Amino acid sequence: MEELVPEAILDGLCTDWLGRRIVAFEAIDSTNRVAKSMAQQGAPEGTLVIADEQTAGRGRLGRRWLAPRGTSLLFSLIFRPAVEVRRAQGLTMICGLGVRQAIRIATGLPAQLKWPNDILLRGRKAGGILTELGLQAARLDYAVVGIGLNVNLDVAALPSDWNATSIQQELGHAFSRVRLLQEALLYIEERYRAWQAGEWPLKEWAAALDTLGQRVQLHTADGTWQGVAENVDEEGALLLRLDNGQLQRVFVGDITPPSA
Ligand code: BT5
C-alpha cells in the first residue's frame, strides 16, 4: 500500500504554500477536529492534516464519514481568507472544483459535483466536503475544509443504500492517492489565489453541479419538498422552484431524485 507520509506528498508537489506544512496520522478521530484545534492555536494558512484512517470521521449535521484504513484520501486544509463570513462558502466551491479537476486530469474520469458538497462519479457519491468556520466576534478567523475521497475503496465495504462509488471502482484498477492529492492541492491553490484576487468561483461551480436544472426532492430538518433546482446564489444557497411557483432559498439540506 502506498504510504501517505509527508516526504511522499512533498515529492513532486507543485504548490507554493498549500499543503507544504503537513501533519500526518496513521489513525486519528477526525482530521477536521485536529485542524480546527491547530487553527485555534495559530497554525498558518495552508496547513494540511491528513490521516490513513479516521475513527470518528465527520460529515455534515452530525453524520459519519466512513472509510476503511488505507483506502481513501482523508484530509483537512486550514485557510484564513480575507472575506466576510457569508462569503466563506466560496471555499467549498473552490475545493470541490479543485478536486473535480484533479480527478478529471489525473484519471480521465468525468467527475461532477452535487449541491451542496458532494463529489460524484457517474452519479454516485465518491467524496464529500465539510467546511467548518472559526469566528472571532463576527469576523472570520479561520476556515477548515475537510475532504474525503474514496480512492481505492471497495464499495462493498459501505452500506449499499449510500449509492457510493470510488475511483478504483470506476477505473477498474487502483490509483495513486498521493498523485490525486498533489493535483488537488495545486488546483485548489490556483483557484484560491484567483478568489482572493476578486474572482468569484460561482459560475464555474454552478456549471459543475450535476443537479442544476433538474427536478429534485429536497430534504431538510424542516421537511421534504419537490421542485426544480433552478440555480445557486453567490453564498452557495440552492434556489429551488417549488411546484406552487415559489422560490425557496436553502442553505442546509440534501437533494435526491424526485420520488415517482
Ligand atoms: C460529507 O458529509 O459528505 C462531508 C464528508 C467530509 C469527510 C472528510 S474526511 C476528512 C475530514 N475529516 C472529517 O472528520 N471529515 C472530513 P454529508 O454530506 O453529511 O454526507 C455524509 C453521508 O455520506 C453519510 O451519512 C453517508 O450516507 C454518506 N457517506 C459516508 N461515508 C461515505 C463514503 N466513504 N462514501 C460515500 N458516501 C459516504
Boltz pocket constraint, residues with backbone or C-beta under 6 A from the ligand:
constraints:
  - pocket:
      binder: B
      contacts: [[A, 29], [A, 30], [A, 31], [A, 32], [A, 33], [A, 54], [A, 56], [A, 57], [A, 58], [A, 59], [A, 60], [A, 61], [A, 63], [A, 64], [A, 65], [A, 66], [A, 67], [A, 73], [A, 74], [A, 75], [A, 76], [A, 117], [A, 118], [A, 125], [A, 126], [A, 127], [A, 128], [A, 129], [A, 130], [A, 146], [A, 147], [A, 148], [A, 149], [A, 150], [A, 158], [A, 162], [A, 163], [A, 164], [A, 165]]
      max_distance: 6.0
